[in-house]
Amino acid sequence: MSRTGALPLALAMTALCAAPAVAAAPIASAPGAGDGDRVRPTVVLVHGAFADASGWNDVVERLQHRGYKVVAPPNPLRGVSNDSTYVASVLKSIEGPIVLAGHSYGGAVISQAAAGNPNVKALVYVSAFMPDVGESPEGLSSKFAGSELGPALNPVPYTDAHGGGTDLYIKNDKFHSVFAADLSTAQTKVMAVEQRPVAAAGFAEKATAAAWKTIPSWFVVAKNDKAIAPDLERFEAERAKSRTIEVNSSHVAMMSHPDAVTKVLREAVSAAGGGSERPVLAATGSKAKTLAGIGGLAGAALLAGTALVVRAHRRGGDARD
């Protein structure tokens, strides 16, 4: 082969070798492979009285869609001491940083459960109790007017292996107006018969720790709350110097305003060093389009290399003739 044909052939081989490298480069930086995923906190969501973890469903779905790790454990609802001990054990099973959220009575639980745990980087309270040491949910309820929960409660005696006590339920005919007035009546009728009661003695139990004094906090105030007085929520948030938003919501803000609550949780994660978000993308989404575009570049390089080889052979043949 002549020297005239050798140069284009070398360029073609270079193009062929370079094409796979161009296609492979973005794979190392694909969503989910960055350092941010290794340090992003796990979001732990604790429910309150008269409910279960399913109340967080809409928030969980939104967080999972954006790639967050989420845990929503059951709250025993037997008393602040018992329940915070249980939730604290759940927290110890989670590796890495944590953003811990509590709704309603769950706020009293997380305040004590997070105490002494260096992995808990932020606390989020959603229309919640936020007691100081020596305060109880029952005692806090009496500080401000606006709650209609007391007259709506139905005390029911129970027995168990340890003896017994009294459970507190919300009367079925009061559940919608007091607990979840901005949800449909059809939905709250189901919630009312499936509600989980809180032990009356536990509801009166005083807190022995207040983690919000040392851990940054956020607070979602439900402006139309009839279970916990909105003014109590404002008082708690101001006392703790929480970053606060107010929503036009009933007591169950995470159900009626899941976008607003999810946004607050994301802000807490970001402030806790959670890094950039990495949304979960479908195979036909932007990630697939990006890879397809890269594949097109590689294909173009291959075609260009083939054309150079063909032209090189033709010139070599012309030189031999």
Helices and strands as residue ranges (DSSP letters): H 3-24, G 25-29, H 36-39, E 42-46, G 53-56, H 57-65, E 70-71, H 80-92, E 98-103, H 105-113, E 120-126, H 137-141, H 149-152, E 153-160, E 163-170, H 172-179, H 185-194, E 198-199, H 200-203, G 211-213, E 217-222, H 230-239, E 243-247, H 253-256, H 258-271, H 286-320
